[in-house]
């Protein structure tokens, strides 16, 4: 039943994402944000149904992961909201962009905490020596993002600090999920979550162009951004179905 409900919510999410992309390209902000919130609520429901319908044993073992993903995706929903508000309230554009980026950063911290507490804490799972990989990966992604600013013809400007911080935490999030799978017991959940986070990263690579680049606000740019973003979020949510 859990898989059926999660599948239904995912299909409904695809159904609401499609008109959202169309309306966003047409710059019809109010109806677009309604469909965007609906899509975000649906990936939350995809996560929520796995949490609410988990068995007692699964809850006891994975409760921190469940909560980490749920609160992380709630933070993502808030980030969605703030970033869309910037187009509707241009006077406070910078405030909304900063709030949106910060919300997503906090979301990745929830992901890291849930993964760590479930798979890596107390000497089990990946172990302390492997956790050096996590901050190293974050630093590599952060350095890469900053180093490619000029080659990619981007201008982070006043948002360079939050972009660096977000990249650092996002890199750590991907690395934590991967390490929990590769160095752990090869559970499917962190592997599927790693895939979802990589797809999420592809969205951010496209997004960086639309936010900080020149001539990168074409319909194809918006379309790819949202396909990758929601593809990543739903994959992260569906990773919970891999828990036995």
HELIX and SHEET records of a PDB file:
HELIX    1   1 UNK A    2  UNK A   25  1                                  24    
HELIX    2   2 UNK A   29  UNK A   52  1                                  24    
HELIX    3   3 UNK A   56  UNK A   88  1                                  33    
HELIX    4   4 UNK A   90  UNK A   92  5                                   3    
HELIX    5   5 UNK A   93  UNK A  115  1                                  23    
HELIX    6   6 UNK A  116  UNK A  120  3                                   5    
HELIX    7   7 UNK A  121  UNK A  123  5                                   3    
HELIX    8   8 UNK A  128  UNK A  131  5                                   4    
HELIX    9   9 UNK A  132  UNK A  147  1                                  16    
HELIX   10  10 UNK A  157  UNK A  159  5                                   3    
HELIX   11  11 UNK A  160  UNK A  182  1                                  23    
HELIX   12  12 UNK A  188  UNK A  212  1                                  25    
HELIX   13  13 UNK A  219  UNK A  238  1                                  20    
HELIX   14  14 UNK A  239  UNK A  242  5                                   4    
END                                                                             
